Amino acid sequence: MAQSIFHGHPEEISQGLRRSESGAHFLIIYPELQTLREMYSHYTKSALFEGNEIVVILPFYETVGTVRRILSENGANIDVRKHEKEQSLLVMDSLRGYFGSQDGLMPFVKQTVEYAKNSSKGGVSVLDDKGSFLYYEKKDDLIGWEMKLSSKYEGNLKGFCLYHKQDYDRRLSENDRQTLLEHHGKTLHLLPSPIGSL
């Protein structure tokens, strides 16, 4: 099966994610936090304001507080507190999301999708960093978790699995990487923005 692999800067990747259909389950590999922050800032802003979506962000290599601060600053300029109060933006530590309860993350995601449907939202986007699995050295659990998820989600849900490039390259075997590649609809490699584009 031919894999769809794309390379792009934060803004163009963000636009591609926005154009993706409901049910999208993509793999996103990012080189470092600055580039990831640019991408999720662009994406969150357009998903909230143009798509009327609920956005769920599960960071690992930065705190929930840092994500809130990044989203409220110049690039995105989002009133984070207001959107959290309205439950259109949810930022949760990925360690807590995956390992904080016996059932893991999916019941929460399903509940959010149901809430979106009942409150006339345009859908739910989940951007979650998988670094927490590798932090706990649960690589097999990670692959098992990904395989349990459908290659295309049911309902009005988009899922974007975030992998730090160093984790992806060094902590996953060639076989694991191939398995992940084949299981996601697309693989997107984030490239740092050209100097002076901010």
Helices and strands as residue ranges (DSSP letters): E 5-8, H 10-19, E 25-30, H 33-49, E 54-58, H 64-72, H 80-85, E 89-91, H 94-99, H 106-118, E 124-129, H 131-135, H 139-148, E 157-164, H 165-171, H 174-183, E 186-190
